[in-house]
């Protein structure tokens, strides 16, 4: 016989004065009011600013975490994977370095070119690998746009570009980065959550994939070889010597074959790690680690040995190691051959490696004018570096090596100060190479969760040393077909997609629910709420993507990315509960704490129900 509600209530009150027993009843009451998920962790989903460490305290702590604690171990943990990843990172870094070098040349009338870009990438990378916490640096699109804008400004105010460029770097940009690091203002970057990280990561990965396959916004990519007006076809016709024998269709078909086959080969060779064939696990691991190197050798050989009569675009490298700025008419190098001295049969020489900072053509006010663009440049460094560091230092990557935002920003400013004096391009943290690097050094479980990472500085050091040494074998590098490198870029983009939760949630729209990967948000949240969050993320992503790809406003790309932070902090909480935001973009330890408390509540309620049923 089932007891009446009154009898059940009487049985529950067993303390003096009829006090109701235990927290179970309080939990049950809250649960019954549908408030339990919010009450499990009342502050769930909120993001707090770290305590300030001003007056250099943050800098000192960063140095202790990175150099004092882990330096010796990270400089001595050499193994086979170190060699393989170093070769991969060299290929990953050298191709965009040369590409950006060529673009710098056309954008600055060859004040900065490929040689300068190689030198800057090599020395800054080696220096950073020894002293910083996040050493992979490179050229990026936003920095290129900023440099072009500063070049145009120097022409408008009548100041030689090398001098104005140096003043922007030395007197202002370095001051801004140093002050920011000294007062620990980099802690504001840590307000970014996975919401912002995933948007930025997917944006950069999409750039790599589009530029490899065929971008609708610029004439690059494998499919673009079918454009008969592509500039490379004009160049290849001239190289052939018999234009009527050149077929852009054959070039396009072979390029696409090599590019996509290159990507497929890398994935196929890497998959040998888990196959049942080959003689030992060590051999299988070797194929996995050297997959990119093997694929580059194979498909470069296929092009040169199998199709020697079909021309393809080759990697563009300079012919000699010298400043690639255009030649000077006189010793002071303020006029340039041949435009400014058409009567001269040969140039006087190339410009000096050092900017003559006091030679401003009588326009000393340019020193203070440089402060304005330096603010924009600093904000670009702050955001481009900061968001990349935030992605890599995420607890999901399970790094034992602590973060060093202040120290890294200070060193980045110092390196770019030196680059400014030498007329070398500015460099910042390079997002996709950083992501590829940590993924290739990580051991993961079947669900893609990082178990551990080989934290080493040697891969940074070796890869950037190879970039510098490439100046000694430039002719050999010309033998690498450009489609081979585009295949590497496509691999880098596709292999990075799996680590982006934003992308995984987009895929759930097209998947059978029975095939979903089990995640906390899929287990505890309604699909409609997950889709709503993903749509919000898509809206922010679309805004950043559009701005980044419209040339005239592309310089605002970092600022559009920055807007994702207040969007997550203040806009999303108006539409989502705190526990939902926690499950969707919280850190793993916070999510595990919430789940443990949730399960404990459920278990306690179940025990209470069993007690009631036994009355």
N, C-alpha and C positions, 0 to 999 in steps of 0.2 A: 504494500500500500504506500502510495506516495504521500509524504507529509505535506501538510498545508504550508503556505508561505509564512504564516505566523510561527509555526513550529520550527521551520528552518531558521527564521530570524532569531528565535529564542536560543536555538542551539549554537548560533554563532557568537552570542554575547556571553562569554564565560569569564570575563574579568570583573572585578568589583565595580559596582555602580553601573553594570551593563555596558562597560566600555567595549567597543567593537575591536575584534582581534586583528592584529598584525597588518603589515604593509600589503599583504595579498589583497585584502579587502579594498584598500585605498587604490591599489593598482587596478583592481577589477572595476572599481567605480569609474576611474579615469578612462579605462579601456572601453567601458560601456558608453561613455560620452564621446567616443571617437577622438580622444585627445592624446592617446598613448604614444603615437609616433612622434608627435611634437615634444612630448614630455620626456621621452627617452633620454635625449640630450637637448636641453632647452635652448642652448646656443648653437645648435647644429646649423650649418650652412653659412654662418657668419665668418667674415674674413677680418682679421685684426692686423694692425700695423705693428711690426716688431719694435721693441724699445730702441730708442736712439742710442748710438755709440759715437758721439761727436768728438771733435778735437783729436782726431787720429786714432781713437781707441779701436774703431772698426777696422782701420787699416792694419794695425798691429795684430789684432786677433786673426785677420785673414792670413797674414804672413805666417803666423804660428801654425794655423791649420794646414796650410798648403806646403810651405817650404820646410818648416821645422819638424813637422810630424811625419810626412809621407815621402819626402824627397828621395832619400837613399833607396827605399824600397822601389819607388817608381822609376828609378834610373838603373836598377839592376835586375829587374824581372824579365830578362830576355828569354824568348823561346821561339818556336816555329811560327806561332801566330803573330808574334811581333813583326817578323819579316813579311808575312803575307799581308797583314793590315797596312804596313808601311808602304808596300808596293801599290795596294789599292788606293791609299790616300794620295800617293804621288799622282796616280792617274786621275783621281778625283779633283785634285787641286790644279794640276798643270794645264788642263784643257781650258777651264774658265779663266785662268790667269792669262793665257795667250789670247783668248777671245776678248776679254776686257781690255787687254793691252792694245789690241787693234782698234777697239772702239774709242779708247782714250785718245789714240793718235788722231782719229778723224774728228773727235769732239773738241780737241784742244789745239788743232793745227800742228800736231806732232811735238808739242812741248812735253808730253808724256806719252810713252809708247810701250811696246811689248817688253823691251829690255828693262825699262824702269819697273814695270809691273812684276817681272820675274825677280829682280833684285829685292824689291820691297817685300814680296811674299816670302822669299827665302830667308832673308835676315830677320824679319819680324817673327816668322814662324819659329826659327831656331832660338831666338832670344826668348820668345814666349814659352817655348817648351822647357826652358831651363828655369824660368823665374815665375811664370804666371800660373793660374789655376785652370784656365780654359784657353789652350794655346792655338787651336785651329783658326786661322784668320784668312781672309780673302777679300776680293773685290765684290761689291754687290751693286745691283741696279740703282737703288736710292743714292748711294755714294757717288756713282757715276753721274746721276742727274744733278746732284749738288755741285760736283766739280765743274760740270758744264756751265751751270748758272754762275759760278764764281768766275769762270773764264770770261763769260760774256760781260759780267760786271766790270772786270778789270779793263776790258777794251772800252767800255762806255765811259769810264772815268779817266782813261788815258794813262794807266799805270801798267808797266810790264807784268805779265802774268806770273812769272817765277817769283818776283818780289812780293806781289800781293798775296799769292798762294802761301808763301812762307810766313807773312805776317798774320794771316788768318790762323795758321797752324801754331805759331810760336807764341805770339803775344796774347792770344785770346782763347782759342780752343783748348790749349793745354791748361790755361788758368781755370777755365770752367770745369774741366774734368777733375783737376786736382782739388778744387774747392768742394765739388760734389762728393768726391771720395773722402776728403778730410772730415766732412760733417755728416757722413753716413747717409747721404740722401738717396743712395741706391736702394735703400730698404723699401722705397715705394714701389719698386718693380715687383717685390714679393707679394704685392696685393693681387697680382695676376693669379688666376686659378687655371684649372684645366680647361675651362671654357675659352679663355684667351689663348692659352698654349696651343690647343688643338686647332683653333682658327689660323693662327700664325703658321703652325707646322704644315697644315693642309695647303695653305697658300703657297708656301715655298716648295713643297713637294709637287703641287700642280704646275708650278713654273718649270720645274725640271722635266716633268712628263710632257707638257705642251711643247717646250722647246726641243725635246727629243723627237716627238712624233710629228709635230707640225703646228706651229702657233698661228691662230687666226689674227694675232695682233702685230706680229713682226715676221719678216721673211726668214725664219729659221725652222729646222726640223726636217725629218726624212721625207715626209709627203710634199714638202715645198720644192723638192728637186723636180717635180713634175711641172713647175712653173717655168716656161721657156725663157722668161725675162729675168730669172734669178741671176744675180750678178756673177755667180760662180760659173755659169755656163759661158758667159762672155770671156771670162778669164781662161777657162779650159780650151775654148776655141783658139785663143791666141797661142796657148802652149802647144796645141796639136800641130799648128803650122799649116794645116789644110782644113779650113773651117767646113768645107763641104763634106768632109769625112766624119765630122763630129755629130753624134746623135745624143741629144739631151734625154731622149726616152731610154736609151740603153743605160746611160749614166744614172738616171732616176731609178730604174728597175734594179740595177746592181746595188745601188746605195741602200735602197729599202731592204733588199735581201740581206745584205751584210748587217745592217743596223738591227733589224728584228731578230735575225739569227744569232747575232752577238748576245742580245739580251736572253734569248732562249737557252743559249749555250751556258751562260753563267748560272742560270737557275738549275739547269740539268746537272752540271758538274757539282754544284753545291749540294744537290740532293743525294749525291753518292755517299755522303756522310752516314746516312741511315739505311743504305741499301745492303742486301745480304751478300754482295759480290766483293771482289778484290780480296787480297790475301790477309789483310789485318786492319784493325780499326785505325792504326796510325797512318796507314796509306790512305784510307778513306778520309781521315781528317785533313791530310795534306791536300787532297783534291779539293775539299771544301774550302780550305783557307786560301788556296792559290787559284780559285775559280776565275777571278777577273783577269789575272795575269795570263792564265792559260788561254782564255777566250780571246784576249787581245792578240796574242801571238798567232793563234790559229786563223783568225779571220783577216789579220793583216797579211798573212802568208797566202791565204786563199785569193785575196785580191791581186797580189803581185805575181803569184805563180799560176793561178787559174785564169785570170782575166787581165793579162798585161796590156791588151789592146784597148780596153775600155777605161776611159779616164774617170776618176772620181776626185772629189774634193779632198785635199790633203790638209793636215794640221798646219796652220799658218804660223811660222816662226821667223824671227829676224835673221838676217844673213850674217851679222857680226855683232860682237859685244862692244857697243859704244852707245852714247846717248842717242836716242832715236828722235830727238827734237830736230827740227829742220836747221840747216847749216846757217852760220852767221856770215854777214858781209864784212864785219870789222872785228877787231879784237874785243871791244866792249860788248859785242853780241846784242846790240839793241835793234839792229836791222838784220833782215834774213834774206838769204839767197834761195831762189833767184828773183822773187817778187820785188824786193826792195833794191836790188842792184843787178838789173838785167844785163848790164854791160860786162859784168864780171864773168869770166869763163869758168871759174871754180869758186867754191866757198872758201872763206878764210879758215873755217873750222867749225866744230860743233860747240854748243854752249858749255859752260862750266858745270861741273857736278854740284857746285854750291851756289845758292841764290845770293845775288848781291843786294842784300836787304835794304841798304841805304840809298841805292840808286833808284829813286822813285820818279824820275823826270820832273823834279820840282814840286811834286804833289805829296807833301809830307802828311797832309790830312788823311791820306789813304790808310795810314796806320790805324786811325780811329774808325774810319769807314769799315775796316775789316772786322770790327767788333760785331756788327749787325749780322752778316752771313755766318760768322763764327757761332752765334747763338743757335741758328738753325742747324748748323753742322753738329754742334754739341748735342742737341736734342735727338738728332739722328743717331749719333753714336750711343747715347744713353738708351734709346729704345731698341735699336737694332742689336746692340750687345746684350742689353738687359734681358730681353725676351728670349734670346737664344740661350743665354746662361740659365735662365729660369727653366727652360725646357730640359736642359742637360742635368741640372742639379736637382731635378724633381726626385722626391723620395721613391717614385716608381722605379727609378733606375738603380736603386739599391747601392749607391756609391758610399764608400767609407770615407773617401776624401771629401772634406767639407767644402762649402761654397766660399767664394772669395770675390764677391761683387765689387767691393771698394778697391781692392788691390788690383784686380783685373782692369777696372776702368782707368785707374791711375796709370798703369803700364801701357794701356792702349793709347791714352793721350800722349804719353812720353814717346812711344814708337812713332806715332803720327806727327809729333813735333819734329823728330829727326827726318822723317819722310818729307815733310814740308820744306825743310832747309835744303835737302838734296834734290828736290824736284821729283820725288817718287810719289805714287798714288797713296791715298789714305786707305787703310784696311780696317775691317771690323770682324767680329766673330761671324763665321760663315755657317749658316744654319744647317743646310742639308749635309755637308761634309761632317759637321759635328754629330748629327744624328746617325749618319752611316757609320762613323767611327765607333760610337759607343755600342751600336747594335752588333757590329762585327767582333767586338771584344767581350760581348755578353754571352753568358750561358742562360738559356731560357727553358722553361718547362713546356709541356705540350700546348698549354693555353697562351703561350707568349709572355708569361710573367718572368721578369728578370730575376734569376736566382743569385747571380754574382757577376761581377765585371772585372776583367783584368785591368786594373788601373795602372797605367804606365805612361811615362813621358817619352819613352824611346820611339814609339810610333810617330809622334809629332816631330821629334828631332830628326829621325831618318827620312821621313817623307819630305820635310822642308829642305834638308840637306840635298836630297835628290833634285828638288826644284832648282836650287842654286847650281848644282853640278850640271844641270841640263844645258846651261850656257856653253859648256864645253863640247856637247855633242848635238848641237842644233840641227845640222844636216840629217842626222839619223832620225831625229824626231819628225822630220818632214815626211818620212815614209809611213807614218801612221795615218790611215784613211780617216777622214772626219766621220763617216758613218759608224766606224768602230767606236769612237768616243761618244757619239750620240746614243749608241746601244748601251754604253756604260751609264750614261745619264738616265736613260729609261729604266735600267735596272735599279739605280739608286732611288729613283722616285717610287717605283712599284714596291721595292722591298721595304720602304719606309712607311707605306700606307698601313701595314698591319699593326703598327704601334700607335695609331691615332684613333682614340675612342669615338671621336666625331664621325669619322669615316665608317667605323663599324656600325654605329647607330643608323647612318644613312642606308647601309646595306640591309638592315633588318626590315626595312619597308618592302624589300623585294624577296625576302626569305620566307620559307615555310616556318611557322612558329615552332614546330617540332625540331628544327635544325638550329635554333638560336643557341649561341654560346651562353652558358649560364653566367650571369653577372648579377650583382646585388640589385641594381635598379630594375632589371627585368624580373627579378624574383618578387620584389616588394611593391613595385609601382605599376600603375595601369599603363598600357601601351599608348593610350591617347595622351597621357601626360609626357611620356618619353618623346613622342612625336612632336608635341608642342614645344618642348625644349629644343629639339633638333631643328625645328623650323626657325626658332629664334636665333639659333647659332648660324643657320644658313643665311639669314637676313644680314647679320653682321659680316659673315664671310663674303657675301656678294658685294657689300659696300666696299670692303677693303680690296677685293679682287678687281672691281671696276676701276677704282681710283688708281691702283697699281698699274693697270694696263692702258690708261689714257695718258699719253705722253705729257701733255701740257699741265696736268695736275698730279703726275706720279710722285712728285717730291713730297706730297702730303700723305703718302702711303704709311709712314711710321705713325703719324698722328691719328690716322683712321684706326690703326691697330690699337693705339693707346685708348681710344674711345671704348674699346671692348671691356676695359677694366671697370670704369664707372657703370657701364651697362650691366655688367654682372653684379657689381656691388649694390647698386641702388634700383635698377629697373627690374631685373628678374625676380627679386624677392617680393615684388608686388603681385606676381603671377604664380609663384611656386612656394610651397612650404619649405621651411629650413631643412627638414630631413630629406626632402626630395633633392634639393640642391647638393646636400651632403653626399647622397648616393651617386649623383650624376657627375659631380666634379670635385668631390673631396679627396683627400689623400687616403691611402690604403689603411693606415693605422686608425684614422678617424672612422672610416667605414667599418672596419673590423670591430671597433669599440661599440658602435651603434648596433651592429648585428648581434654581438654577444649580449648586450642588454635587452634587445628585442627578444631573442630566443629565451633568455632567462625569464622574462615577463610571461611569455607564452607558456613556458614549462610550469611556472608557479600557478598560473591560472588553471592549467590542466590538472595539477595536483589538487587545487582547491575544489574543482568540479568533481573530482573523484571522491573527495571527502564528503561533499554534499550528497552525492549519489548514494553513499553508504549510510546516511542517516536514517 
